[in-house]
Amino acid sequence: MKFLPFSAFLVFMGTSVAYAADSYRPHSISFENLIDDASFHSSGASQHLKEQLSATGMITVSDIPKFGTFHKASIVASSACGKVSGAAKTTVFSDGTERTTLAGVNNEENGLSTFEHKGWFQACHSFDENSIKFRKLVSEVSTAFAKRVSEVFVSESGSPFLTTPDKKKSYDSILSIVQGGDHLEHFHSYRKPQAASSQKTNTVDFHTDQGLFIAFTPPQMSGGQKDAGSFFVRHADGSEKKVDFSQSGDHLVFMMGDGVVQFLNPNLAPQNKIHATPHAFKMAENTREERLWYGRMFLAPHDAISETHGLTYGKIRQLSREDIKSNPESKYFALGCSGTQLSRELSEGDCSDDTFFCWNRCMNYTAYGLYYDGFPYSEENCRANGYQFLECIDEATDTIYNATVQRHGGFRPACTNSTEQYVKSPAVAQPDAGTCTDFESFVNEDGSQFRDGKFYRGDDFVVQWKFNNRFESDRDEICFRVSYNGNVGWMAIGFYDPNGQEVQIATDGTIGTRPNVMINAAVVMGIFHEEEGQVAGVNEYVVHPSDTRFHKWGTPLQNQSIKDTSFDFNGCYSEMRFCTDKISDRELAMSGGNKFIWGYATSGTIASKHTPTTRGTAAVDFSLYDGVSKIAPAPSPAGLPDEIKSGLFGVAAGVAAMVMVFALVFFFLVKPVVGQTEGGLEVKAVKGDV
């Protein structure tokens, strides 16, 4: 997932020097009072919310179930991942503080983004696993917060807060703005080298975030140090305070941004104005610990128009990036900010010679031309070869990159005659909220025959399997059932290549490779819709040996081993089934590790666009019930050999140990089936056991 850093959407209020300020402890609303209609009003939370957002622009939500546990695991894992991930970006501030960031862009249509680590790293695998529940919880609390703010702050005239240029679509409430806009998500890790200055200026000066609001967690130090630096805010009365987060460790903080000045307050009654909170930060001195922080900024919808500028907010963000490209000397750009405030520099947009901004980064078009077409791209060379333009294009559709709607796909510099901009792929319709609430029963009951093993990825994606045709051939066959809690555009599972290397063209023009386990992967993929040349149904594929973009490898294999395939959606849940003993020419190992890659997309029906997905890798052992964590569904009797224990997973957990032993002895006296394996004896289930 490519991203725009928060620095692109900060509104600066001028330089400030850190100083001793009065302490301020944010007011709080409990999560229960926030989500319960009766409690929200009877507890006074409604009035409390209105008063605090008007006076300070800040409030916290407390007592969120499991929030503290999920948060701590996520930020600790993000620090370790940030040190190795190819997605991490590092910024150095004027006081010497270094910040490493993992970032993504979420929205209602695409859901939570994934982090493009550009390789497989154990630290990042742990981060992805630990952060997903935390990020979902932030989404739930943020939606509840937006709903309540919408109830408390209503347009005085009844006019919408925002509309599209043609007025055909309107955003009538704060909740609708949140649901229609992008959400920039950041995990930050700050560190201050010992050689860094101890000057009194702030690490980040006073500014107001350009979004509608930001949800963030109070900073925590990696080693438990209490001093996490100083965070200052400026209240509506002009007073500046140092925020005391000592009682807010497991709270989610909401702070209002410049969006309220731009498009909310003009439609609110004078007594109901919301305060956009200027804030500053100074890193703790003399510490070797890292300051860990998480935040999610909620932006205006890209198709909504700014009445002040006569441009959509998506266009404003695009022009902000282009301003930095065309005028590298310009450090600030005021477009899209209220009043005389200035938007901070987007350093990633400052592209050097022979490069231009493509796919949210600077790409060397000279090198791309030499690699793909044998001549260096330039406007002159494109025309000499029969093309009119040099553009950033989506290679699959020959359409021009559109940064306002597309953040992931097969984009690169190329000569083209196209003038058509890329259009976002259609969304996959999901079940109505609250109508499908029993995914676990679907997994356990509808998939009851797939009892030989399973593993989960998060709460919504499950892979189950059973052995098929056991003892009827020299080789076992595995039948798979892959399920998702909702509707998908596609889902896939198969073998990854630990030695996969993807071609990478650096900004300086150097052509090299980088590790990518998706390269050469042999997968079974189910595609729900047949469009743009992709084949609907369940088929085998082998990923291109140097390029992971779907249009490079999207033709199914001619000779396939899979059988009994299906890909269904029952109105609530998606399911893919197939049986096989190999994928492409790679045989399944009946015991021991199978190095699997898996993924699915809920954001669109067009697989070739490779929209944001949930994906990962797993080493799966089919001889174990839980093929990943090695936890059986029921405890085994103590004292039995390991090879005997492995055959007991079907016994109920509540049966006494002695009864289990007698049952096992009887089982093997009557129908012993023992197979020799490389690691010793393996007890196999009798025919008919599933």
C-alpha positions in Angstrom: 0.0 0.0 0.0 1.5 3.3 -1.1 0.7 6.3 1.0 0.8 10.0 1.7 2.4 10.8 5.0 0.6 12.9 7.6 3.1 15.6 6.8 1.3 16.3 3.6 -1.8 17.2 5.4 -0.7 19.3 8.3 -1.7 22.9 8.6 1.1 25.0 10.2 0.4 27.9 12.6 4.0 29.2 12.9 7.1 28.2 14.8 6.9 27.7 18.5 9.4 27.2 21.2 8.8 24.6 23.9 8.2 26.1 27.3 6.5 25.3 30.7 2.8 25.3 30.2 -0.2 24.6 32.4 -1.1 21.0 32.5 -4.4 19.8 31.0 -6.0 16.3 31.3 -8.4 15.5 28.5 -12.0 14.7 29.4 -13.3 11.2 28.8 -16.4 9.3 27.7 -16.7 5.6 28.4 -17.1 3.3 25.4 -20.3 1.9 26.9 -21.8 5.4 27.2 -20.7 6.2 23.6 -22.4 3.2 22.0 -25.6 2.8 24.1 -28.3 5.3 23.1 -29.9 5.6 26.5 -26.6 5.9 28.3 -25.2 8.5 25.9 -28.0 10.9 26.9 -28.8 9.9 30.5 -25.1 9.9 31.6 -24.6 13.4 30.3 -22.1 12.2 27.7 -24.0 14.0 24.9 -23.6 17.4 26.6 -20.0 16.5 27.7 -19.1 15.8 24.1 -20.5 19.1 22.8 -18.8 21.2 25.5 -15.4 19.6 25.0 -15.3 19.7 21.3 -16.3 23.4 21.3 -13.8 24.4 24.0 -10.8 22.1 23.4 -11.5 20.1 20.2 -10.3 17.0 22.1 -11.9 14.1 24.0 -10.9 10.5 24.8 -12.9 7.3 24.8 -12.1 5.0 27.8 -12.9 1.5 28.9 -12.8 0.0 25.4 -12.8 -3.9 25.8 -9.4 -5.4 25.0 -8.1 -2.1 23.6 -5.1 -1.9 25.9 -3.9 -5.4 25.1 -4.4 -5.1 21.3 -2.8 -1.6 21.3 0.4 -2.6 23.2 1.0 -5.7 21.0 0.5 -3.6 17.9 2.8 -0.8 18.6 5.6 -3.0 20.0 5.4 -5.1 16.8 5.3 -2.0 14.6 8.6 -0.9 16.0 10.3 -4.1 15.2 8.8 -4.3 11.7 9.7 -0.7 10.9 13.4 -1.6 11.2 13.2 -4.1 8.3 10.1 -3.4 6.2 10.5 -1.9 2.8 7.3 0.0 3.4 8.9 2.0 6.3 9.7 5.7 5.8 12.2 7.6 7.9 12.0 11.4 8.6 14.6 13.4 10.4 13.4 16.6 12.2 15.3 19.7 12.9 16.1 18.7 16.5 17.7 15.4 15.3 14.7 13.2 16.2 14.2 10.4 13.7 10.8 9.0 13.0 10.1 5.7 11.2 6.6 5.3 9.8 4.4 2.4 8.6 1.4 3.8 6.9 -1.7 2.9 4.8 -4.9 4.4 3.4 -8.3 2.9 4.5 -11.8 3.7 3.5 -15.3 2.3 3.8 -15.2 0.8 0.3 -11.8 -0.9 0.5 -11.6 -1.6 4.2 -8.3 -1.8 6.1 -5.2 -1.6 3.9 -2.3 -3.9 4.0 1.3 -2.9 4.5 3.6 -3.6 1.6 6.7 -4.8 3.3 8.5 -5.7 0.0 9.6 -9.1 1.3 8.7 -11.6 4.0 10.0 -10.7 7.5 9.1 -12.5 10.7 8.8 -9.1 12.6 6.4 -7.8 10.0 4.4 -11.0 9.9 4.0 -10.6 13.7 3.0 -7.0 13.2 0.4 -7.8 10.6 -1.1 -10.5 12.8 -1.1 -8.4 16.0 -2.3 -5.1 14.5 -5.4 -6.4 12.6 -7.7 -6.7 15.7 -6.5 -3.4 17.1 -7.1 -1.6 13.8 -10.6 -3.1 13.5 -11.3 -2.0 17.1 -10.2 1.6 16.2 -12.6 1.5 13.2 -15.5 0.4 15.5 -14.8 3.2 18.0 -14.2 5.8 15.4 -17.5 5.0 13.7 -19.3 5.2 17.0 -17.6 8.6 17.7 -18.5 10.0 14.3 -22.1 8.9 14.8 -22.4 10.7 18.1 -20.7 13.9 16.8 -23.2 13.8 13.9 -26.1 13.8 16.4 -24.7 16.6 18.5 -23.5 18.9 15.7 -26.2 19.3 13.0 -26.3 21.7 10.1 -28.3 24.7 11.3 -29.9 25.4 7.9 -30.3 21.8 6.9 -27.9 22.3 4.0 -25.3 19.5 3.4 -21.8 20.1 4.7 -20.3 18.9 1.4 -21.5 18.1 -2.1 -20.0 16.8 -5.3 -19.5 19.5 -8.1 -22.6 18.4 -9.9 -24.7 18.5 -6.6 -25.9 14.9 -7.3 -24.3 13.6 -4.2 -24.3 15.3 -0.8 -22.7 14.6 2.6 -25.3 15.7 5.0 -23.7 14.6 8.3 -20.3 14.2 9.9 -20.8 10.4 9.8 -21.4 10.5 6.0 -18.2 12.5 5.5 -16.3 9.9 7.6 -17.8 7.0 5.6 -17.1 8.7 2.3 -13.5 9.8 2.9 -10.1 8.3 3.1 -8.5 7.5 6.5 -4.7 7.9 6.7 -3.3 5.4 9.2 0.2 5.7 10.7 2.3 3.7 13.2 5.2 6.1 14.2 8.3 5.2 16.1 10.4 8.2 17.3 14.0 8.0 18.5 16.5 10.7 19.4 20.2 9.7 18.7 22.5 10.7 21.6 24.3 13.1 19.2 21.1 15.0 18.5 20.7 18.5 19.7 19.0 19.4 23.0 17.6 22.6 21.7 14.4 24.0 23.2 12.4 24.2 20.0 9.6 21.6 19.4 10.2 18.5 17.4 7.0 19.3 15.5 5.7 22.9 15.7 2.2 24.0 16.3 -0.1 22.9 13.5 -3.7 21.8 12.8 -4.3 18.5 11.0 -6.0 19.2 7.7 -8.5 16.3 8.1 -11.8 16.3 9.8 -10.4 14.7 12.9 -7.7 12.4 14.0 -8.0 9.3 16.3 -4.7 8.5 18.1 -3.3 6.7 21.1 -1.3 8.4 23.8 2.4 7.9 23.2 4.2 5.1 25.0 7.9 4.5 25.4 9.3 1.2 24.3 11.0 0.4 27.6 8.3 1.6 29.9 9.8 5.1 30.6 7.0 7.4 31.8 8.4 10.6 30.2 7.2 10.3 26.5 8.0 13.9 25.7 5.7 16.9 25.7 2.5 17.3 23.8 1.0 20.8 23.7 -2.5 22.0 22.6 -4.1 25.4 22.1 -7.6 25.8 23.3 -10.4 27.9 21.8 -9.7 30.7 24.4 -6.1 30.9 23.1 -4.5 29.2 26.2 -1.7 26.7 25.5 -1.6 23.6 27.6 0.7 20.6 28.1 -1.5 17.5 27.8 -1.3 15.0 30.7 -2.0 11.6 29.3 -1.0 9.8 32.6 -4.6 8.6 33.1 -5.3 7.9 29.4 -2.9 5.1 28.6 -5.6 2.8 27.3 -7.8 5.5 25.8 -8.4 6.4 22.2 -8.0 10.2 21.8 -10.1 12.2 19.3 -8.8 15.6 18.2 -10.5 17.8 15.6 -8.7 19.1 12.5 -8.9 22.0 10.1 -11.7 20.3 8.2 -14.2 21.6 10.8 -13.2 25.2 9.9 -13.4 24.6 6.2 -16.8 22.8 5.9 -18.4 22.1 9.3 -18.4 25.4 11.2 -19.9 27.5 8.3 -23.0 25.4 8.6 -23.2 25.2 12.4 -25.0 27.6 14.8 -22.7 30.2 16.5 -23.0 28.4 19.8 -22.2 25.1 18.3 -18.9 25.8 16.6 -16.2 23.1 16.9 -12.6 23.9 17.8 -9.9 22.8 15.5 -7.0 22.0 17.8 -3.5 23.3 17.1 -0.9 21.1 18.7 2.9 20.6 19.0 5.2 17.9 20.2 8.7 17.8 21.7 10.6 14.5 22.0 11.9 13.5 25.4 15.5 14.3 26.1 18.3 11.9 27.2 16.5 8.6 26.4 17.5 5.6 24.4 13.9 4.4 24.3 11.6 4.8 21.3 8.4 6.8 21.5 5.6 4.7 20.0 2.5 6.3 18.6 -0.5 5.4 16.4 -2.9 7.7 14.6 -5.6 7.6 12.0 -6.6 10.9 10.2 -10.1 11.1 8.6 -10.1 13.2 5.4 -12.9 14.8 3.4 -14.2 12.6 0.5 -12.1 13.0 -2.6 -15.2 13.8 -4.8 -16.5 16.5 -2.5 -15.9 20.1 -3.6 -14.2 22.9 -1.6 -16.4 25.9 -2.2 -13.5 28.2 -1.3 -11.2 26.8 -4.1 -13.7 25.4 -6.6 -11.9 22.1 -6.6 -12.6 18.7 -5.2 -10.6 17.7 -2.1 -9.1 14.8 -4.1 -7.9 17.3 -6.7 -6.5 19.6 -4.0 -4.4 16.8 -2.6 -3.2 15.9 -6.0 -2.2 19.6 -6.7 -0.5 19.8 -3.4 1.8 17.0 -4.5 2.4 18.5 -7.9 3.2 21.9 -6.4 6.2 20.3 -4.6 7.3 18.6 -7.9 7.1 21.8 -10.0 8.5 24.1 -7.3 11.0 22.2 -5.1 12.0 25.5 -3.4 8.4 25.9 -2.0 8.3 24.4 1.5 4.6 25.3 2.1 1.4 25.2 0.1 -1.8 26.8 1.3 -4.3 25.2 -1.1 -7.0 23.3 0.9 -6.2 25.1 4.2 -8.5 27.5 6.0 -7.5 31.2 6.4 -3.8 31.9 5.9 -2.6 28.6 7.3 -0.1 26.5 5.4 0.2 22.9 4.5 3.5 21.3 5.3 5.9 20.1 2.6 5.4 16.7 1.0 9.0 15.7 0.6 8.2 12.5 -1.3 6.8 14.6 -4.2 10.2 16.3 -4.9 11.2 14.2 -7.9 14.7 14.6 -9.5 15.7 14.7 -13.1 14.7 11.7 -15.3 11.9 10.9 -12.8 8.3 11.8 -12.3 5.6 11.1 -9.8 3.9 7.8 -10.5 2.1 5.4 -8.2 2.7 7.7 -5.2 6.5 7.7 -5.6 9.2 9.1 -7.9 9.9 6.7 -10.8 12.9 6.8 -13.2 11.2 6.9 -16.6 14.6 6.6 -18.5 15.4 3.3 -16.8 11.8 2.0 -17.2 12.0 2.7 -20.9 15.3 0.9 -21.3 14.0 -2.1 -19.4 10.6 -2.5 -21.1 11.1 -1.1 -24.6 14.8 -0.9 -25.2 15.0 2.9 -25.5 15.0 5.7 -22.8 11.6 7.2 -22.3 11.2 10.9 -23.0 8.6 13.0 -24.7 10.8 13.2 -27.8 11.5 9.5 -27.9 7.9 8.6 -27.3 6.8 10.7 -30.3 9.6 9.2 -32.4 8.2 5.8 -31.7 4.6 6.6 -32.7 3.2 7.7 -29.3 1.9 11.1 -28.2 2.6 11.2 -24.5 4.9 10.0 -21.7 2.6 9.2 -18.8 2.2 7.1 -15.7 -0.2 4.4 -16.9 -2.0 1.4 -15.6 -0.4 -1.2 -17.9 -3.3 -3.6 -17.9 -5.9 -1.0 -19.2 -3.6 1.6 -20.8 -5.3 4.3 -18.6 -3.5 7.2 -16.9 -2.8 7.0 -13.2 -5.3 8.9 -11.1 -3.9 9.5 -7.6 -7.3 10.6 -6.3 -8.8 7.2 -6.5 -6.0 4.6 -7.0 -3.3 3.6 -4.6 -2.4 0.2 -5.7 -2.0 -1.5 -9.0 0.2 -2.1 -12.0 1.4 1.4 -12.7 4.6 2.5 -14.4 6.0 5.2 -16.7 5.3 4.4 -20.4 4.7 5.9 -23.8 1.0 6.0 -24.7 -1.7 7.5 -26.9 -4.2 7.3 -24.1 -5.9 10.3 -22.5 -8.3 8.3 -20.4 -7.8 8.4 -16.6 -8.1 5.2 -14.6 -11.5 4.6 -13.0 -11.8 2.8 -9.7 -13.0 -0.8 -10.0 -16.5 -1.5 -8.8 -17.0 -2.4 -5.2 -18.1 -5.8 -4.0 -21.5 -5.5 -2.2 -21.3 -6.7 1.4 -24.2 -8.0 3.5 -26.1 -5.4 5.4 -24.6 -4.7 8.9 -26.1 -7.0 11.5 -27.6 -9.5 9.1 -24.8 -12.0 9.2 -23.6 -12.6 12.7 -22.7 -16.3 13.0 -19.7 -17.0 10.9 -18.4 -19.5 13.4 -21.4 -21.7 12.9 -20.9 -21.5 9.2 -17.4 -22.7 9.7 -18.2 -25.4 12.1 -21.5 -26.7 10.7 -21.4 -26.2 7.0 -17.8 -27.3 7.1 -18.3 -30.2 9.5 -16.9 -32.7 7.0 -13.6 -30.7 6.9 -12.5 -31.9 10.3 -8.9 -33.0 9.6 -7.6 -29.5 10.2 -8.0 -25.7 9.9 -6.2 -22.5 10.6 -7.5 -18.9 11.1 -6.2 -15.6 9.8 -7.9 -13.0 12.0 -11.5 -13.6 12.7 -12.8 -13.6 9.2 -10.7 -15.9 7.0 -10.5 -19.7 7.6 -8.8 -22.5 5.7 -10.1 -26.1 6.5 -9.1 -29.4 5.0 -9.8 -33.1 4.9 -8.0 -36.1 3.6 -9.7 -37.6 0.5 -9.4 -41.1 -0.9 -7.2 -42.3 1.9 -5.8 -45.8 1.3 -7.3 -46.0 -2.2 -4.1 -44.8 -3.9 -0.4 -44.5 -3.3 -0.8 -40.8 -2.6 -3.2 -38.9 -0.4 -5.3 -36.1 -1.7 -6.4 -33.0 0.3 -9.8 -31.3 -0.1 -9.8 -27.6 0.9 -12.5 -25.3 2.1 -11.6 -21.6 2.2 -14.1 -19.3 3.8 -14.5 -15.6 4.4 -16.9 -13.7 6.6 -18.5 -11.6 3.8 -18.3 -11.3 0.1 -15.0 -11.4 -1.9 -13.9 -10.4 -5.4 -11.3 -13.2 -5.2 -9.5 -15.5 -2.8 -6.4 -17.7 -3.3 -4.1 -20.1 -1.6 -1.0 -22.1 -2.7 2.7 -22.5 -2.5 5.0 -19.5 -2.3 8.6 -19.4 -3.4 11.0 -18.5 -0.6 13.6 -17.6 -3.1 11.4 -15.4 -5.3 13.0 -12.2 -6.7 11.0 -9.4 -8.2 12.6 -6.9 -10.6 13.0 -3.4 -9.0 13.9 -0.2 -10.8 15.4 2.3 -8.3 14.9 6.1 -8.5 18.5 6.5 -9.6 17.8 4.1 -12.6 19.6 1.1 -11.1 17.8 -2.1 -12.2 18.0 -4.9 -9.5 15.8 -7.3 -7.7 14.2 -7.6 -4.3 12.8 -10.6 -2.4 9.1 -11.3 -3.0 7.6 -14.7 -2.1 4.7 -14.1 -4.5 7.1 -14.5 -7.5 6.8 -18.0 -9.0 4.0 -18.9 -6.5 1.7 -21.7 -7.6 -1.8 -20.9 -6.4 -5.4 -22.0 -6.6 -7.5 -18.8 -7.1 -11.2 -18.3 -7.2 -12.5 -15.2 -9.1 -16.1 -14.3 -8.6 -16.8 -12.2 -11.7 -15.6 -12.6 -15.3 -14.5 -9.3 -16.7 -11.5 -7.6 -18.3 -10.1 -10.9 -19.6 -10.1 -12.7 -16.2 -11.6 -16.1 -15.9 -14.3 -16.6 -13.3 -14.3 -19.7 -11.2 -11.6 -21.7 -9.5 -8.3 -22.3 -11.4 -4.6 -22.9 -11.0 -2.1 -20.2 -11.7 1.6 -19.7 -11.5 2.8 -16.1 -10.8 5.2 -14.5 -13.3 8.9 -15.2 -12.6 9.7 -11.5 -12.2 6.5 -9.5 -12.1 3.5 -10.0 -9.7 1.0 -7.9 -11.5 -2.1 -10.0 -12.4 -2.2 -9.2 -16.1 1.3 -10.8 -16.4 0.1 -14.2 -15.1 -3.7 -14.1 -15.1 -4.2 -17.0 -17.7 -5.1 -20.3 -15.9 -2.9 -23.3 -16.4 -3.9 -25.6 -19.2 -3.2 -28.9 -17.4 -4.7 -28.6 -13.9 -4.8 -31.1 -11.1 -7.6 -29.6 -9.0 -11.1 -31.1 -9.1 -14.5 -30.8 -7.4 -14.1 -27.0 -7.5 -16.7 -24.5 -6.4 -16.8 -20.8 -5.5 -20.0 -19.6 -3.8 -21.5 -16.8 -1.8 -24.6 -17.6 0.2 -25.7 -14.0 1.0 -23.5 -13.8 4.1 -20.3 -15.7 3.6 -17.9 -16.7 0.7 -16.6 -20.2 0.2 -14.1 -21.8 -2.2 -13.6 -25.6 -2.4 -11.3 -27.8 -4.4 -9.4 -31.1 -4.0 -5.9 -31.9 -5.2 -2.6 -33.6 -4.3 -0.6 -30.9 -6.1 -0.7 -27.3 -7.4 1.0 -27.0 -10.8 3.9 -29.4 -10.5 4.3 -28.9 -6.7 3.1 -31.8 -4.6 1.4 -31.3 -1.2 3.4 -32.7 1.7 1.1 -34.9 3.8 3.2 -34.2 6.9 5.7 -31.5 7.5 5.6 -27.9 6.5 3.9 -26.7 3.3 4.9 -23.1 2.6 1.7 -21.5 1.7 0.8 -18.0 0.5 -2.9 -16.9 0.8 -4.9 -13.8 0.1 -8.3 -12.4 -0.6 -9.8 -9.0 -1.7 -13.1 -7.4 -0.6 -12.5 -4.1 -2.3 -13.3 -4.8 -5.9 -14.2 -7.5 -8.4 -11.3 -6.9 -10.7 -8.3 -9.0 -9.6 -6.0 -7.3 -12.2 -6.2 -4.1 -10.2 -4.7 -5.9 -7.1 -6.8 -3.7 -4.8 -6.0 -3.6 -1.0 -6.2 -7.2 0.3 -5.6 -9.2 3.4 -2.8 -11.7 2.7 0.1 -13.5 4.2 2.1 -16.7 4.5 1.9 -19.8 6.7 3.8 -23.1 7.1 1.0 -25.7 7.2 1.4 -29.3 8.5 -1.6 -31.4 7.4 -0.8 -34.1 10.0 -1.8 -31.6 12.8 -5.3 -30.5 13.5 -4.3 -26.9 13.8 -1.8 -26.8 11.0 -0.2 -23.6 12.1 -0.2 -23.2 15.9 0.1 -26.9 16.6 -2.7 -26.7 19.2 -5.1 -29.7 19.0 -8.8 -29.2 19.5 -8.8 -31.4 22.6 -6.1 -32.2 25.2 -4.1 -35.4 24.8 -3.6 -37.8 27.7 -0.3 -37.2 29.5 2.4 -39.8 29.1 1.5 -41.1 25.6 4.1 -41.0 22.9 3.9 -38.1 20.5 3.0 -40.3 17.5 0.0 -41.7 19.5 -1.1 -38.2 20.6 -1.4 -37.0 17.0 -4.2 -39.5 16.3 -6.4 -38.4 19.2 -7.6 -35.0 18.0 -11.1 -36.2 17.4 -11.7 -37.2 21.1 -13.9 -34.7 23.0 -12.1 -32.5 25.6 -14.3 -33.4 28.4 -13.7 -37.2 28.3 -11.7 -38.5 31.2 -8.1 -39.5 30.5 -8.5 -43.1 31.5 -11.5 -43.6 29.1 -9.5 -42.0 26.3 -6.6 -44.5 26.9 -8.9 -47.5 26.8 -10.6 -46.2 23.7 -7.3 -45.7 22.0 -6.1 -49.2 22.9 -9.3 -50.7 21.6 -9.0 -48.7 18.4 -5.6 -50.0 17.6 -6.3 -53.6 18.6 -9.3 -53.7 16.3 -8.2 -51.7 13.2 -4.5 -50.8 13.3 -3.3 -48.8 10.4 0.4 -47.7 10.7 2.4 -46.0 8.0 6.1 -45.5 8.0 7.3 -42.0 7.5 10.8 -40.4 7.3 10.5 -39.1 10.9 9.3 -42.4 12.4 5.9 -44.0 12.9 2.8 -42.1 11.9 -0.6 -43.3 13.0 -3.2 -42.6 10.3 -6.9 -42.5 10.7 -8.9 -45.5 9.5 -10.9 -45.2 6.3 -14.0 -43.2 6.8 -12.7 -41.2 9.7 -12.9 -37.5 9.0 
